[in-house]
């Protein structure tokens, strides 16, 4: 049952435009800024990724562009709609599902939302947390956006990848905030936020985005 449910949802997600799909255990993960009754009893997290346009990223030089902002916003809308369709599919089976918005930040300074999409994606085997503080996938690097659906539908789970950024440091020299360090744990959240806020005001971008480290993070092949 777990495997058939997994296959059905994965096939659906990929047919609808996702490029990556995985499921992770939710034990130990936090759901914040939300009543416990909304997520209590949900044991599985579905992680879905959609790929960003390489050509739009190529247009980014030293600050986010209006084109990137529009693309970023539309991809998030697409992800939210896809999560809603997956939620409907699960509910038709008689189970519960909670779609977490793709890009709803509640605490901007600490860059926190209701739930960590990238941590679930890591648990679901989609990639690892890179030096750039983003999910890095073997296939597409950080050139993806994520959405999550929490559910009690029985599903088989994936395992985290035994991979990391290795000797790739492409994001370090290009970071305009100097927030990215050699050690992932030393990522400077405050410096990153301040630069995003500066970009938002200076270039009249309607969101705290950058895209510079995303542009250079193109992934790598899995170690055989």
Secondary structure by P-SEA (a helix, b strand, c coil): caaaaaaaaaaaaaaacccccbbbbccccccccccccccccccbbbbbbbbccaaaaaaccccccaaaaaaaaaaaaaaaaaaaaaaaaaaaacbbbbbcccccccccccccccccaaaaaaaaccccccccccbbbccccccccbbbbbbccbbbbbbbbcccccccccccccccccccccccccccaaaaaaaaaaaaaaaccccccccccccccccccccc
